[in-house]
Amino acid sequence: MAGLFVVRRGVLTLVLVGFSLLAGAAQQGTVQLEIIGLETLEGQLIVRVYSREDAWLSEDFVLEKKVALANWPQDKPMVFTLELPQGEYALSVFHDQDGNGRMKRYPMGMPAEPVVMSNNALGNFGPPKFKDARFELGDEVVVQRLDIS
């Protein structure tokens, strides 16, 4: 009888683990980025993806993607995709013209390299708010056409 109980318990454990894995597996979504307005093809684009307002524009991003610009035709939009779990996100994109991996800033803290946020969100005496840059990623491809000029 004890052996039967262990077998049943083991099966129950396997079933519960299986259900928790299925429930935890987030479906993927696709963000298509189309960057226009690049003045030069020197350096790289750095895209940072944020999923929380309290992390917005900090080093606590969920994904960073660096895209080399050297071989891209200057008269065409820069187009690439990001695969992310479905959910709410906001993006920042900056043109790292000197390729050092960091955004140059003026002494007052304003960006010295071109930058754009998702939804082409603009700030008012500071960076844009997360709520203005956020978008929902679901089953449909989300297209973000961003003007970095």
N, C-alpha and C positions, 0 to 999 in steps of 0.2 A: 504494500500500500504506500509506503514512504517513497519507493522508487517511482510509482505512478505519479505521485504528487510533484516530484522533482521534474519529471518529464513535462507535465502540464505547466508547471511554473516556468520551465525553460521555453516552452512554446509561447506562453503568454508574454514573456520578456521579449522574445524575438518579434512577436507581433507588435508590441508597444514600441520597440526601437524602430521597426519599419515605418510605422505611422509617424513617429516623430521626425524621421529623416524626410519623409514625403512632405510633411507640414513645414519643415525648415528650409526646404529647397525653393528658393525664390526664383520666379521666372525671370528670364533675361529680357531686357528691352534694348532698343538701339537708338542712339542719338546720332544724327548726321549733322556734322558741323560744316558749314560753308563760310569760309573766312574771306572777306573782300577788303580792299583798301590798303593792302600792303604796299608800302612805298619802296621797299628794298627787299631783296631776298637774302640778305646777310643774316647769319645767326640761325635762330630757331624759334618756333612757337612753343610756348609752354602752356598747356591746358591743365587747370586744376578743377576738380569736381568736389563739391561740398554737398553734404546731406543734412546739415543741421545749421540753424541760425546762429547758435553760440560758437560755431567753428568758422563761420563765414570769413573769408580772406585771411585766415590764420594758416599756420603750418599743419593744422589738423584736417587736411583734405583726405577724401576717400580714394582718390586716384589722381595721379599726375601723368600726363603724356607729353613727351617731347617730340616735336615733329621738325625734321630738318627741312630747310627751305631751298637749299642750293640748286636742286634740279627741277624746281617747279616753274612752269611758264608764268611770267609776271602778269600777263594780261588775263589770266584765268583765276577763278576762285580756288582757294585751297580747300579741298574736300576730303574729309576722312570721317570715320565712324568710331563711336565708343560703345562698347557692350557693357551694360550695367544691370544689376538687379532692378526690377521695377520698383518705383518709389518716387520720392520728391528730391529734386536736385537743383543746384545752381552752379554755374560755371564762371570761371575767370580765365581769360586768355590774354597772355602778353607776348609781345614780340621781343624776345631776348636778342637784341641786335648784336651785342658783343659776344654772345654765346657763353657767358659766365655762369648761367643757371640761376641768376638772381635779377630781380627787377632793380634797375637804377632809379634813384629818387633824387629830386631836387632837395636843397636844404630844408624846405618847409614840409617835406614828406610827400609831395605830389609825385606821381610817376614821371620819370624822364624817358621812358620807353612806351611805345603805343600799347594800350590795354583796352579790352572790351569785355563786358559781362554778358551772360545769357540774357535773352530778350532785348539786347542792346540797352539794358537798364543804365540810367544815368544817375549820378549822385547830385546832391544839392549841398554845396560847401563840404564835400567829403565823398567817400565812396558810396556807390549805390547800396541800398538795403537788400538783404537776402530776399525779403518778400517781393521785391520788384524784379529780381533775377530768377526766382524759382520757377520750375516747371514740373509737371507730372509726367513720369515715364511709365507707360503701360504697354499694351500689346502693339499699338501702332508706332511706327517710326516717328520720332520727334525730330523735326528739322529746325536747326538754329542757324539762321543766316546772319552773321555778325560782321559789322563794319568796323574794322580796327583803325581806320584812318583818323 
